[in-house]
Amino acid sequence: MTCHSCRIECKRNGRDRKGTQRFQCRQCSKTFLEPQEKPLDGMYLPMEKAEMILALLLEGNSVSSVERITGIHHGTILKLLVLAGEKCERIMAEKIRNIRVTDVEADEVRSFIGKKEKRVRPEDDQNLGDCYTFVAIERNTKLVLNIAMGKRNQQTTDVFIEGVRHATAHSHFQMTTDGFGPYKSAITNTLHDRCSFAQLI
């Protein structure tokens, strides 16, 4: 461990209450804690418990049932779920790049945030209501190439197809979607140089 100010090697100086090694600078007497990896971004949840919570959620358990099983507050469970989702999104963006594909299928999964679309009022937050998860899957390998979440409109479709372009290599493939209209312009404008496009209705 090197002192941030003096740039000289520090000596060991016992441990704190949590067992983390302390260091002290020989010159300025400042103390430092040993750097620690924080995969949960400062959450105090033990890693084993976090893995168990995520495993239960992946098995299809509700947040309430996970709370009952683990004894962890639902707010902490939701915070962990958001954190894991953000990390997965970053990993996917880094790793799923220039993949050679032959058949890509795209579809949307419908859900809602807070309330159903017909119950959303003009004064409500416009993020409430229907929410669609767009998914692109390589048919042969079952690899998820890209996902996008938002309203079922042209804007979300354009973002989604742009992500598919970044994920796929510059080689010809077949792209099949449902009959949703905005796919036509999004794929024609973004993937025209690398795919044949068909809609299965």
MODELLER restraints for C-alpha pairs under 7 A, 6 or more apart:
rsr = mdl.restraints
at = mdl.atoms
rsr.add(forms.Gaussian(group=physical.xy_distance, feature=features.Distance(at['CA:1:A'], at['CA:9:A']), mean=5.99, stdev=0.5))
rsr.add(forms.Gaussian(group=physical.xy_distance, feature=features.Distance(at['CA:1:A'], at['CA:10:A']), mean=5.69, stdev=0.5))
rsr.add(forms.Gaussian(group=physical.xy_distance, feature=features.Distance(at['CA:2:A'], at['CA:8:A']), mean=5.40, stdev=0.5))
rsr.add(forms.Gaussian(group=physical.xy_distance, feature=features.Distance(at['CA:2:A'], at['CA:9:A']), mean=4.57, stdev=0.5))
rsr.add(forms.Gaussian(group=physical.xy_distance, feature=features.Distance(at['CA:2:A'], at['CA:10:A']), mean=5.59, stdev=0.5))
rsr.add(forms.Gaussian(group=physical.xy_distance, feature=features.Distance(at['CA:3:A'], at['CA:9:A']), mean=6.42, stdev=0.5))
rsr.add(forms.Gaussian(group=physical.xy_distance, feature=features.Distance(at['CA:3:A'], at['CA:10:A']), mean=6.19, stdev=0.5))
rsr.add(forms.Gaussian(group=physical.xy_distance, feature=features.Distance(at['CA:3:A'], at['CA:25:A']), mean=5.92, stdev=0.5))
rsr.add(forms.Gaussian(group=physical.xy_distance, feature=features.Distance(at['CA:10:A'], at['CA:23:A']), mean=5.81, stdev=0.5))
rsr.add(forms.Gaussian(group=physical.xy_distance, feature=features.Distance(at['CA:10:A'], at['CA:24:A']), mean=5.31, stdev=0.5))
rsr.add(forms.Gaussian(group=physical.xy_distance, feature=features.Distance(at['CA:10:A'], at['CA:25:A']), mean=4.50, stdev=0.5))
rsr.add(forms.Gaussian(group=physical.xy_distance, feature=features.Distance(at['CA:10:A'], at['CA:26:A']), mean=6.17, stdev=0.5))
rsr.add(forms.Gaussian(group=physical.xy_distance, feature=features.Distance(at['CA:11:A'], at['CA:23:A']), mean=5.45, stdev=0.5))
rsr.add(forms.Gaussian(group=physical.xy_distance, feature=features.Distance(at['CA:11:A'], at['CA:24:A']), mean=5.46, stdev=0.5))
rsr.add(forms.Gaussian(group=physical.xy_distance, feature=features.Distance(at['CA:11:A'], at['CA:25:A']), mean=6.49, stdev=0.5))
rsr.add(forms.Gaussian(group=physical.xy_distance, feature=features.Distance(at['CA:11:A'], at['CA:26:A']), mean=6.94, stdev=0.5))
rsr.add(forms.Gaussian(group=physical.xy_distance, feature=features.Distance(at['CA:12:A'], at['CA:22:A']), mean=6.05, stdev=0.5))
rsr.add(forms.Gaussian(group=physical.xy_distance, feature=features.Distance(at['CA:12:A'], at['CA:23:A']), mean=4.45, stdev=0.5))
rsr.add(forms.Gaussian(group=physical.xy_distance, feature=features.Distance(at['CA:12:A'], at['CA:24:A']), mean=6.36, stdev=0.5))
rsr.add(forms.Gaussian(group=physical.xy_distance, feature=features.Distance(at['CA:13:A'], at['CA:22:A']), mean=5.10, stdev=0.5))
rsr.add(forms.Gaussian(group=physical.xy_distance, feature=features.Distance(at['CA:13:A'], at['CA:23:A']), mean=4.84, stdev=0.5))
rsr.add(forms.Gaussian(group=physical.xy_distance, feature=features.Distance(at['CA:13:A'], at['CA:24:A']), mean=5.85, stdev=0.5))
rsr.add(forms.Gaussian(group=physical.xy_distance, feature=features.Distance(at['CA:14:A'], at['CA:21:A']), mean=6.19, stdev=0.5))
rsr.add(forms.Gaussian(group=physical.xy_distance, feature=features.Distance(at['CA:14:A'], at['CA:22:A']), mean=5.55, stdev=0.5))
rsr.add(forms.Gaussian(group=physical.xy_distance, feature=features.Distance(at['CA:15:A'], at['CA:21:A']), mean=4.53, stdev=0.5))
rsr.add(forms.Gaussian(group=physical.xy_distance, feature=features.Distance(at['CA:15:A'], at['CA:22:A']), mean=5.23, stdev=0.5))
rsr.add(forms.Gaussian(group=physical.xy_distance, feature=features.Distance(at['CA:16:A'], at['CA:22:A']), mean=6.77, stdev=0.5))
rsr.add(forms.Gaussian(group=physical.xy_distance, feature=features.Distance(at['CA:20:A'], at['CA:33:A']), mean=6.76, stdev=0.5))
rsr.add(forms.Gaussian(group=physical.xy_distance, feature=features.Distance(at['CA:20:A'], at['CA:34:A']), mean=6.51, stdev=0.5))
rsr.add(forms.Gaussian(group=physical.xy_distance, feature=features.Distance(at['CA:21:A'], at['CA:33:A']), mean=6.02, stdev=0.5))
rsr.add(forms.Gaussian(group=physical.xy_distance, feature=features.Distance(at['CA:21:A'], at['CA:34:A']), mean=5.42, stdev=0.5))
rsr.add(forms.Gaussian(group=physical.xy_distance, feature=features.Distance(at['CA:22:A'], at['CA:31:A']), mean=6.75, stdev=0.5))
rsr.add(forms.Gaussian(group=physical.xy_distance, feature=features.Distance(at['CA:22:A'], at['CA:32:A']), mean=5.68, stdev=0.5))
rsr.add(forms.Gaussian(group=physical.xy_distance, feature=features.Distance(at['CA:22:A'], at['CA:33:A']), mean=4.60, stdev=0.5))
rsr.add(forms.Gaussian(group=physical.xy_distance, feature=features.Distance(at['CA:22:A'], at['CA:34:A']), mean=6.06, stdev=0.5))
rsr.add(forms.Gaussian(group=physical.xy_distance, feature=features.Distance(at['CA:23:A'], at['CA:31:A']), mean=5.46, stdev=0.5))
rsr.add(forms.Gaussian(group=physical.xy_distance, feature=features.Distance(at['CA:23:A'], at['CA:32:A']), mean=5.10, stdev=0.5))
rsr.add(forms.Gaussian(group=physical.xy_distance, feature=features.Distance(at['CA:23:A'], at['CA:33:A']), mean=6.20, stdev=0.5))
rsr.add(forms.Gaussian(group=physical.xy_distance, feature=features.Distance(at['CA:24:A'], at['CA:30:A']), mean=5.59, stdev=0.5))
rsr.add(forms.Gaussian(group=physical.xy_distance, feature=features.Distance(at['CA:24:A'], at['CA:31:A']), mean=4.29, stdev=0.5))
rsr.add(forms.Gaussian(group=physical.xy_distance, feature=features.Distance(at['CA:24:A'], at['CA:32:A']), mean=6.30, stdev=0.5))
rsr.add(forms.Gaussian(group=physical.xy_distance, feature=features.Distance(at['CA:25:A'], at['CA:31:A']), mean=6.44, stdev=0.5))
rsr.add(forms.Gaussian(group=physical.xy_distance, feature=features.Distance(at['CA:53:A'], at['CA:66:A']), mean=6.60, stdev=0.5))
rsr.add(forms.Gaussian(group=physical.xy_distance, feature=features.Distance(at['CA:56:A'], at['CA:66:A']), mean=6.58, stdev=0.5))
rsr.add(forms.Gaussian(group=physical.xy_distance, feature=features.Distance(at['CA:63:A'], at['CA:74:A']), mean=6.42, stdev=0.5))
rsr.add(forms.Gaussian(group=physical.xy_distance, feature=features.Distance(at['CA:64:A'], at['CA:74:A']), mean=6.84, stdev=0.5))
rsr.add(forms.Gaussian(group=physical.xy_distance, feature=features.Distance(at['CA:67:A'], at['CA:73:A']), mean=5.97, stdev=0.5))
rsr.add(forms.Gaussian(group=physical.xy_distance, feature=features.Distance(at['CA:67:A'], at['CA:74:A']), mean=5.76, stdev=0.5))
rsr.add(forms.Gaussian(group=physical.xy_distance, feature=features.Distance(at['CA:96:A'], at['CA:145:A']), mean=6.58, stdev=0.5))
rsr.add(forms.Gaussian(group=physical.xy_distance, feature=features.Distance(at['CA:96:A'], at['CA:167:A']), mean=5.38, stdev=0.5))
rsr.add(forms.Gaussian(group=physical.xy_distance, feature=features.Distance(at['CA:97:A'], at['CA:166:A']), mean=6.10, stdev=0.5))
rsr.add(forms.Gaussian(group=physical.xy_distance, feature=features.Distance(at['CA:97:A'], at['CA:167:A']), mean=4.28, stdev=0.5))
rsr.add(forms.Gaussian(group=physical.xy_distance, feature=features.Distance(at['CA:97:A'], at['CA:168:A']), mean=6.23, stdev=0.5))
rsr.add(forms.Gaussian(group=physical.xy_distance, feature=features.Distance(at['CA:98:A'], at['CA:166:A']), mean=6.79, stdev=0.5))
rsr.add(forms.Gaussian(group=physical.xy_distance, feature=features.Distance(at['CA:98:A'], at['CA:167:A']), mean=5.36, stdev=0.5))
rsr.add(forms.Gaussian(group=physical.xy_distance, feature=features.Distance(at['CA:98:A'], at['CA:168:A']), mean=4.52, stdev=0.5))
rsr.add(forms.Gaussian(group=physical.xy_distance, feature=features.Distance(at['CA:98:A'], at['CA:169:A']), mean=3.84, stdev=0.5))
rsr.add(forms.Gaussian(group=physical.xy_distance, feature=features.Distance(at['CA:99:A'], at['CA:167:A']), mean=6.07, stdev=0.5))
rsr.add(forms.Gaussian(group=physical.xy_distance, feature=features.Distance(at['CA:99:A'], at['CA:168:A']), mean=4.59, stdev=0.5))
rsr.add(forms.Gaussian(group=physical.xy_distance, feature=features.Distance(at['CA:99:A'], at['CA:169:A']), mean=4.99, stdev=0.5))
rsr.add(forms.Gaussian(group=physical.xy_distance, feature=features.Distance(at['CA:100:A'], at['CA:168:A']), mean=6.06, stdev=0.5))
rsr.add(forms.Gaussian(group=physical.xy_distance, feature=features.Distance(at['CA:100:A'], at['CA:169:A']), mean=5.12, stdev=0.5))
rsr.add(forms.Gaussian(group=physical.xy_distance, feature=features.Distance(at['CA:100:A'], at['CA:171:A']), mean=6.75, stdev=0.5))
rsr.add(forms.Gaussian(group=physical.xy_distance, feature=features.Distance(at['CA:101:A'], at['CA:138:A']), mean=6.54, stdev=0.5))
rsr.add(forms.Gaussian(group=physical.xy_distance, feature=features.Distance(at['CA:101:A'], at['CA:168:A']), mean=6.79, stdev=0.5))
rsr.add(forms.Gaussian(group=physical.xy_distance, feature=features.Distance(at['CA:101:A'], at['CA:173:A']), mean=6.18, stdev=0.5))
rsr.add(forms.Gaussian(group=physical.xy_distance, feature=features.Distance(at['CA:102:A'], at['CA:173:A']), mean=4.51, stdev=0.5))
rsr.add(forms.Gaussian(group=physical.xy_distance, feature=features.Distance(at['CA:102:A'], at['CA:174:A']), mean=6.05, stdev=0.5))
rsr.add(forms.Gaussian(group=physical.xy_distance, feature=features.Distance(at['CA:103:A'], at['CA:138:A']), mean=5.73, stdev=0.5))
rsr.add(forms.Gaussian(group=physical.xy_distance, feature=features.Distance(at['CA:103:A'], at['CA:139:A']), mean=5.48, stdev=0.5))
rsr.add(forms.Gaussian(group=physical.xy_distance, feature=features.Distance(at['CA:103:A'], at['CA:173:A']), mean=5.81, stdev=0.5))
rsr.add(forms.Gaussian(group=physical.xy_distance, feature=features.Distance(at['CA:103:A'], at['CA:174:A']), mean=4.79, stdev=0.5))
rsr.add(forms.Gaussian(group=physical.xy_distance, feature=features.Distance(at['CA:103:A'], at['CA:175:A']), mean=6.07, stdev=0.5))
rsr.add(forms.Gaussian(group=physical.xy_distance, feature=features.Distance(at['CA:104:A'], at['CA:136:A']), mean=6.52, stdev=0.5))
rsr.add(forms.Gaussian(group=physical.xy_distance, feature=features.Distance(at['CA:104:A'], at['CA:137:A']), mean=5.58, stdev=0.5))
rsr.add(forms.Gaussian(group=physical.xy_distance, feature=features.Distance(at['CA:104:A'], at['CA:138:A']), mean=4.50, stdev=0.5))
rsr.add(forms.Gaussian(group=physical.xy_distance, feature=features.Distance(at['CA:104:A'], at['CA:139:A']), mean=5.72, stdev=0.5))
rsr.add(forms.Gaussian(group=physical.xy_distance, feature=features.Distance(at['CA:104:A'], at['CA:174:A']), mean=6.10, stdev=0.5))
rsr.add(forms.Gaussian(group=physical.xy_distance, feature=features.Distance(at['CA:104:A'], at['CA:175:A']), mean=4.80, stdev=0.5))
rsr.add(forms.Gaussian(group=physical.xy_distance, feature=features.Distance(at['CA:104:A'], at['CA:176:A']), mean=6.27, stdev=0.5))
rsr.add(forms.Gaussian(group=physical.xy_distance, feature=features.Distance(at['CA:105:A'], at['CA:136:A']), mean=5.63, stdev=0.5))
rsr.add(forms.Gaussian(group=physical.xy_distance, feature=features.Distance(at['CA:105:A'], at['CA:137:A']), mean=5.35, stdev=0.5))
rsr.add(forms.Gaussian(group=physical.xy_distance, feature=features.Distance(at['CA:105:A'], at['CA:138:A']), mean=6.39, stdev=0.5))
rsr.add(forms.Gaussian(group=physical.xy_distance, feature=features.Distance(at['CA:105:A'], at['CA:139:A']), mean=6.41, stdev=0.5))
rsr.add(forms.Gaussian(group=physical.xy_distance, feature=features.Distance(at['CA:105:A'], at['CA:175:A']), mean=5.92, stdev=0.5))
rsr.add(forms.Gaussian(group=physical.xy_distance, feature=features.Distance(at['CA:105:A'], at['CA:176:A']), mean=4.91, stdev=0.5))
rsr.add(forms.Gaussian(group=physical.xy_distance, feature=features.Distance(at['CA:105:A'], at['CA:177:A']), mean=5.94, stdev=0.5))
rsr.add(forms.Gaussian(group=physical.xy_distance, feature=features.Distance(at['CA:106:A'], at['CA:135:A']), mean=5.55, stdev=0.5))
rsr.add(forms.Gaussian(group=physical.xy_distance, feature=features.Distance(at['CA:106:A'], at['CA:136:A']), mean=4.32, stdev=0.5))
rsr.add(forms.Gaussian(group=physical.xy_distance, feature=features.Distance(at['CA:106:A'], at['CA:137:A']), mean=6.41, stdev=0.5))
rsr.add(forms.Gaussian(group=physical.xy_distance, feature=features.Distance(at['CA:106:A'], at['CA:176:A']), mean=6.34, stdev=0.5))
rsr.add(forms.Gaussian(group=physical.xy_distance, feature=features.Distance(at['CA:106:A'], at['CA:177:A']), mean=4.97, stdev=0.5))
rsr.add(forms.Gaussian(group=physical.xy_distance, feature=features.Distance(at['CA:107:A'], at['CA:134:A']), mean=5.79, stdev=0.5))
rsr.add(forms.Gaussian(group=physical.xy_distance, feature=features.Distance(at['CA:107:A'], at['CA:135:A']), mean=5.60, stdev=0.5))
rsr.add(forms.Gaussian(group=physical.xy_distance, feature=features.Distance(at['CA:107:A'], at['CA:136:A']), mean=6.79, stdev=0.5))
rsr.add(forms.Gaussian(group=physical.xy_distance, feature=features.Distance(at['CA:107:A'], at['CA:177:A']), mean=6.09, stdev=0.5))
rsr.add(forms.Gaussian(group=physical.xy_distance, feature=features.Distance(at['CA:107:A'], at['CA:178:A']), mean=6.52, stdev=0.5))
rsr.add(forms.Gaussian(group=physical.xy_distance, feature=features.Distance(at['CA:108:A'], at['CA:132:A']), mean=5.94, stdev=0.5))
rsr.add(forms.Gaussian(group=physical.xy_distance, feature=features.Distance(at['CA:108:A'], at['CA:133:A']), mean=5.36, stdev=0.5))
rsr.add(forms.Gaussian(group=physical.xy_distance, feature=features.Distance(at['CA:108:A'], at['CA:134:A']), mean=4.32, stdev=0.5))
rsr.add(forms.Gaussian(group=physical.xy_distance, feature=features.Distance(at['CA:108:A'], at['CA:135:A']), mean=6.12, stdev=0.5))
rsr.add(forms.Gaussian(group=physical.xy_distance, feature=features.Distance(at['CA:109:A'], at['CA:132:A']), mean=5.44, stdev=0.5))
rsr.add(forms.Gaussian(group=physical.xy_distance, feature=features.Distance(at['CA:109:A'], at['CA:133:A']), mean=5.04, stdev=0.5))
rsr.add(forms.Gaussian(group=physical.xy_distance, feature=features.Distance(at['CA:109:A'], at['CA:134:A']), mean=6.47, stdev=0.5))
rsr.add(forms.Gaussian(group=physical.xy_distance, feature=features.Distance(at['CA:110:A'], at['CA:131:A']), mean=6.11, stdev=0.5))
rsr.add(forms.Gaussian(group=physical.xy_distance, feature=features.Distance(at['CA:110:A'], at['CA:132:A']), mean=4.64, stdev=0.5))
rsr.add(forms.Gaussian(group=physical.xy_distance, feature=features.Distance(at['CA:110:A'], at['CA:133:A']), mean=6.62, stdev=0.5))
rsr.add(forms.Gaussian(group=physical.xy_distance, feature=features.Distance(at['CA:111:A'], at['CA:130:A']), mean=5.91, stdev=0.5))
rsr.add(forms.Gaussian(group=physical.xy_distance, feature=features.Distance(at['CA:111:A'], at['CA:131:A']), mean=5.17, stdev=0.5))
rsr.add(forms.Gaussian(group=physical.xy_distance, feature=features.Distance(at['CA:111:A'], at['CA:132:A']), mean=5.97, stdev=0.5))
rsr.add(forms.Gaussian(group=physical.xy_distance, feature=features.Distance(at['CA:112:A'], at['CA:129:A']), mean=5.13, stdev=0.5))
rsr.add(forms.Gaussian(group=physical.xy_distance, feature=features.Distance(at['CA:112:A'], at['CA:130:A']), mean=4.21, stdev=0.5))
rsr.add(forms.Gaussian(group=physical.xy_distance, feature=features.Distance(at['CA:112:A'], at['CA:131:A']), mean=4.80, stdev=0.5))
rsr.add(forms.Gaussian(group=physical.xy_distance, feature=features.Distance(at['CA:113:A'], at['CA:128:A']), mean=4.98, stdev=0.5))
rsr.add(forms.Gaussian(group=physical.xy_distance, feature=features.Distance(at['CA:113:A'], at['CA:129:A']), mean=5.20, stdev=0.5))
rsr.add(forms.Gaussian(group=physical.xy_distance, feature=features.Distance(at['CA:113:A'], at['CA:130:A']), mean=6.43, stdev=0.5))
rsr.add(forms.Gaussian(group=physical.xy_distance, feature=features.Distance(at['CA:113:A'], at['CA:131:A']), mean=6.44, stdev=0.5))
rsr.add(forms.Gaussian(group=physical.xy_distance, feature=features.Distance(at['CA:114:A'], at['CA:128:A']), mean=5.63, stdev=0.5))
rsr.add(forms.Gaussian(group=physical.xy_distance, feature=features.Distance(at['CA:114:A'], at['CA:129:A']), mean=6.44, stdev=0.5))
rsr.add(forms.Gaussian(group=physical.xy_distance, feature=features.Distance(at['CA:115:A'], at['CA:128:A']), mean=6.37, stdev=0.5))
rsr.add(forms.Gaussian(group=physical.xy_distance, feature=features.Distance(at['CA:115:A'], at['CA:129:A']), mean=5.22, stdev=0.5))
rsr.add(forms.Gaussian(group=physical.xy_distance, feature=features.Distance(at['CA:116:A'], at['CA:129:A']), mean=4.86, stdev=0.5))
rsr.add(forms.Gaussian(group=physical.xy_distance, feature=features.Distance(at['CA:116:A'], at['CA:130:A']), mean=6.10, stdev=0.5))
rsr.add(forms.Gaussian(group=physical.xy_distance, feature=features.Distance(at['CA:117:A'], at['CA:129:A']), mean=4.12, stdev=0.5))
rsr.add(forms.Gaussian(group=physical.xy_distance, feature=features.Distance(at['CA:117:A'], at['CA:130:A']), mean=5.19, stdev=0.5))
rsr.add(forms.Gaussian(group=physical.xy_distance, feature=features.Distance(at['CA:120:A'], at['CA:128:A']), mean=6.86, stdev=0.5))
rsr.add(forms.Gaussian(group=physical.xy_distance, feature=features.Distance(at['CA:120:A'], at['CA:129:A']), mean=6.14, stdev=0.5))
rsr.add(forms.Gaussian(group=physical.xy_distance, feature=features.Distance(at['CA:130:A'], at['CA:151:A']), mean=6.65, stdev=0.5))
rsr.add(forms.Gaussian(group=physical.xy_distance, feature=features.Distance(at['CA:131:A'], at['CA:149:A']), mean=6.92, stdev=0.5))
rsr.add(forms.Gaussian(group=physical.xy_distance, feature=features.Distance(at['CA:131:A'], at['CA:150:A']), mean=5.33, stdev=0.5))
rsr.add(forms.Gaussian(group=physical.xy_distance, feature=features.Distance(at['CA:131:A'], at['CA:151:A']), mean=5.30, stdev=0.5))
rsr.add(forms.Gaussian(group=physical.xy_distance, feature=features.Distance(at['CA:132:A'], at['CA:149:A']), mean=5.66, stdev=0.5))
rsr.add(forms.Gaussian(group=physical.xy_distance, feature=features.Distance(at['CA:132:A'], at['CA:150:A']), mean=5.42, stdev=0.5))
rsr.add(forms.Gaussian(group=physical.xy_distance, feature=features.Distance(at['CA:132:A'], at['CA:151:A']), mean=5.79, stdev=0.5))
rsr.add(forms.Gaussian(group=physical.xy_distance, feature=features.Distance(at['CA:132:A'], at['CA:152:A']), mean=6.00, stdev=0.5))
rsr.add(forms.Gaussian(group=physical.xy_distance, feature=features.Distance(at['CA:133:A'], at['CA:147:A']), mean=6.71, stdev=0.5))
rsr.add(forms.Gaussian(group=physical.xy_distance, feature=features.Distance(at['CA:133:A'], at['CA:148:A']), mean=5.68, stdev=0.5))
rsr.add(forms.Gaussian(group=physical.xy_distance, feature=features.Distance(at['CA:133:A'], at['CA:149:A']), mean=4.48, stdev=0.5))
rsr.add(forms.Gaussian(group=physical.xy_distance, feature=features.Distance(at['CA:133:A'], at['CA:150:A']), mean=6.70, stdev=0.5))
rsr.add(forms.Gaussian(group=physical.xy_distance, feature=features.Distance(at['CA:134:A'], at['CA:147:A']), mean=5.37, stdev=0.5))
rsr.add(forms.Gaussian(group=physical.xy_distance, feature=features.Distance(at['CA:134:A'], at['CA:148:A']), mean=5.06, stdev=0.5))
rsr.add(forms.Gaussian(group=physical.xy_distance, feature=features.Distance(at['CA:134:A'], at['CA:149:A']), mean=6.16, stdev=0.5))
rsr.add(forms.Gaussian(group=physical.xy_distance, feature=features.Distance(at['CA:134:A'], at['CA:160:A']), mean=6.91, stdev=0.5))
rsr.add(forms.Gaussian(group=physical.xy_distance, feature=features.Distance(at['CA:135:A'], at['CA:146:A']), mean=6.03, stdev=0.5))
rsr.add(forms.Gaussian(group=physical.xy_distance, feature=features.Distance(at['CA:135:A'], at['CA:147:A']), mean=4.65, stdev=0.5))
rsr.add(forms.Gaussian(group=physical.xy_distance, feature=features.Distance(at['CA:135:A'], at['CA:148:A']), mean=6.86, stdev=0.5))
rsr.add(forms.Gaussian(group=physical.xy_distance, feature=features.Distance(at['CA:136:A'], at['CA:144:A']), mean=5.86, stdev=0.5))
rsr.add(forms.Gaussian(group=physical.xy_distance, feature=features.Distance(at['CA:136:A'], at['CA:145:A']), mean=5.50, stdev=0.5))
rsr.add(forms.Gaussian(group=physical.xy_distance, feature=features.Distance(at['CA:136:A'], at['CA:146:A']), mean=5.39, stdev=0.5))
rsr.add(forms.Gaussian(group=physical.xy_distance, feature=features.Distance(at['CA:136:A'], at['CA:147:A']), mean=6.51, stdev=0.5))
rsr.add(forms.Gaussian(group=physical.xy_distance, feature=features.Distance(at['CA:137:A'], at['CA:143:A']), mean=5.57, stdev=0.5))
rsr.add(forms.Gaussian(group=physical.xy_distance, feature=features.Distance(at['CA:137:A'], at['CA:144:A']), mean=4.46, stdev=0.5))
rsr.add(forms.Gaussian(group=physical.xy_distance, feature=features.Distance(at['CA:137:A'], at['CA:145:A']), mean=5.69, stdev=0.5))
rsr.add(forms.Gaussian(group=physical.xy_distance, feature=features.Distance(at['CA:138:A'], at['CA:144:A']), mean=6.53, stdev=0.5))
rsr.add(forms.Gaussian(group=physical.xy_distance, feature=features.Distance(at['CA:138:A'], at['CA:145:A']), mean=6.92, stdev=0.5))
rsr.add(forms.Gaussian(group=physical.xy_distance, feature=features.Distance(at['CA:145:A'], at['CA:164:A']), mean=6.38, stdev=0.5))
rsr.add(forms.Gaussian(group=physical.xy_distance, feature=features.Distance(at['CA:145:A'], at['CA:167:A']), mean=5.98, stdev=0.5))
rsr.add(forms.Gaussian(group=physical.xy_distance, feature=features.Distance(at['CA:146:A'], at['CA:163:A']), mean=6.01, stdev=0.5))
rsr.add(forms.Gaussian(group=physical.xy_distance, feature=features.Distance(at['CA:146:A'], at['CA:164:A']), mean=5.70, stdev=0.5))
rsr.add(forms.Gaussian(group=physical.xy_distance, feature=features.Distance(at['CA:147:A'], at['CA:160:A']), mean=6.56, stdev=0.5))
rsr.add(forms.Gaussian(group=physical.xy_distance, feature=features.Distance(at['CA:148:A'], at['CA:160:A']), mean=5.32, stdev=0.5))
rsr.add(forms.Gaussian(group=physical.xy_distance, feature=features.Distance(at['CA:150:A'], at['CA:156:A']), mean=5.91, stdev=0.5))
rsr.add(forms.Gaussian(group=physical.xy_distance, feature=features.Distance(at['CA:153:A'], at['CA:182:A']), mean=6.99, stdev=0.5))
rsr.add(forms.Gaussian(group=physical.xy_distance, feature=features.Distance(at['CA:154:A'], at['CA:182:A']), mean=5.21, stdev=0.5))
rsr.add(forms.Gaussian(group=physical.xy_distance, feature=features.Distance(at['CA:157:A'], at['CA:182:A']), mean=6.58, stdev=0.5))
rsr.add(forms.Gaussian(group=physical.xy_distance, feature=features.Distance(at['CA:157:A'], at['CA:183:A']), mean=6.58, stdev=0.5))
rsr.add(forms.Gaussian(group=physical.xy_distance, feature=features.Distance(at['CA:157:A'], at['CA:186:A']), mean=6.70, stdev=0.5))
rsr.add(forms.Gaussian(group=physical.xy_distance, feature=features.Distance(at['CA:158:A'], at['CA:186:A']), mean=5.24, stdev=0.5))
rsr.add(forms.Gaussian(group=physical.xy_distance, feature=features.Distance(at['CA:161:A'], at['CA:186:A']), mean=6.46, stdev=0.5))
rsr.add(forms.Gaussian(group=physical.xy_distance, feature=features.Distance(at['CA:161:A'], at['CA:187:A']), mean=6.56, stdev=0.5))
rsr.add(forms.Gaussian(group=physical.xy_distance, feature=features.Distance(at['CA:162:A'], at['CA:190:A']), mean=6.48, stdev=0.5))
rsr.add(forms.Gaussian(group=physical.xy_distance, feature=features.Distance(at['CA:165:A'], at['CA:191:A']), mean=6.51, stdev=0.5))
rsr.add(forms.Gaussian(group=physical.xy_distance, feature=features.Distance(at['CA:170:A'], at['CA:194:A']), mean=6.11, stdev=0.5))
rsr.add(forms.Gaussian(group=physical.xy_distance, feature=features.Distance(at['CA:171:A'], at['CA:194:A']), mean=5.75, stdev=0.5))
rsr.add(forms.Gaussian(group=physical.xy_distance, feature=features.Distance(at['CA:172:A'], at['CA:194:A']), mean=4.65, stdev=0.5))
rsr.add(forms.Gaussian(group=physical.xy_distance, feature=features.Distance(at['CA:172:A'], at['CA:195:A']), mean=5.21, stdev=0.5))
rsr.add(forms.Gaussian(group=physical.xy_distance, feature=features.Distance(at['CA:173:A'], at['CA:194:A']), mean=6.52, stdev=0.5))
rsr.add(forms.Gaussian(group=physical.xy_distance, feature=features.Distance(at['CA:173:A'], at['CA:195:A']), mean=4.78, stdev=0.5))
rsr.add(forms.Gaussian(group=physical.xy_distance, feature=features.Distance(at['CA:173:A'], at['CA:196:A']), mean=6.36, stdev=0.5))
rsr.add(forms.Gaussian(group=physical.xy_distance, feature=features.Distance(at['CA:174:A'], at['CA:195:A']), mean=5.46, stdev=0.5))
rsr.add(forms.Gaussian(group=physical.xy_distance, feature=features.Distance(at['CA:174:A'], at['CA:196:A']), mean=4.89, stdev=0.5))
rsr.add(forms.Gaussian(group=physical.xy_distance, feature=features.Distance(at['CA:174:A'], at['CA:197:A']), mean=6.16, stdev=0.5))
rsr.add(forms.Gaussian(group=physical.xy_distance, feature=features.Distance(at['CA:175:A'], at['CA:195:A']), mean=6.30, stdev=0.5))
rsr.add(forms.Gaussian(group=physical.xy_distance, feature=features.Distance(at['CA:175:A'], at['CA:196:A']), mean=6.02, stdev=0.5))
rsr.add(forms.Gaussian(group=physical.xy_distance, feature=features.Distance(at['CA:175:A'], at['CA:197:A']), mean=4.91, stdev=0.5))
rsr.add(forms.Gaussian(group=physical.xy_distance, feature=features.Distance(at['CA:175:A'], at['CA:198:A']), mean=6.37, stdev=0.5))
rsr.add(forms.Gaussian(group=physical.xy_distance, feature=features.Distance(at['CA:176:A'], at['CA:197:A']), mean=5.98, stdev=0.5))
rsr.add(forms.Gaussian(group=physical.xy_distance, feature=features.Distance(at['CA:176:A'], at['CA:198:A']), mean=4.95, stdev=0.5))
rsr.add(forms.Gaussian(group=physical.xy_distance, feature=features.Distance(at['CA:176:A'], at['CA:199:A']), mean=5.52, stdev=0.5))
rsr.add(forms.Gaussian(group=physical.xy_distance, feature=features.Distance(at['CA:176:A'], at['CA:200:A']), mean=6.73, stdev=0.5))
rsr.add(forms.Gaussian(group=physical.xy_distance, feature=features.Distance(at['CA:177:A'], at['CA:198:A']), mean=6.64, stdev=0.5))
rsr.add(forms.Gaussian(group=physical.xy_distance, feature=features.Distance(at['CA:177:A'], at['CA:199:A']), mean=4.91, stdev=0.5))
rsr.add(forms.Gaussian(group=physical.xy_distance, feature=features.Distance(at['CA:177:A'], at['CA:200:A']), mean=6.14, stdev=0.5))
rsr.add(forms.Gaussian(group=physical.xy_distance, feature=features.Distance(at['CA:178:A'], at['CA:199:A']), mean=5.22, stdev=0.5))
rsr.add(forms.Gaussian(group=physical.xy_distance, feature=features.Distance(at['CA:178:A'], at['CA:200:A']), mean=5.14, stdev=0.5))
rsr.add(forms.Gaussian(group=physical.xy_distance, feature=features.Distance(at['CA:178:A'], at['CA:201:A']), mean=5.82, stdev=0.5))
rsr.add(forms.Gaussian(group=physical.xy_distance, feature=features.Distance(at['CA:179:A'], at['CA:199:A']), mean=5.56, stdev=0.5))
rsr.add(forms.Gaussian(group=physical.xy_distance, feature=features.Distance(at['CA:179:A'], at['CA:200:A']), mean=6.43, stdev=0.5))
rsr.add(forms.Gaussian(group=physical.xy_distance, feature=features.Distance(at['CA:179:A'], at['CA:201:A']), mean=5.46, stdev=0.5))
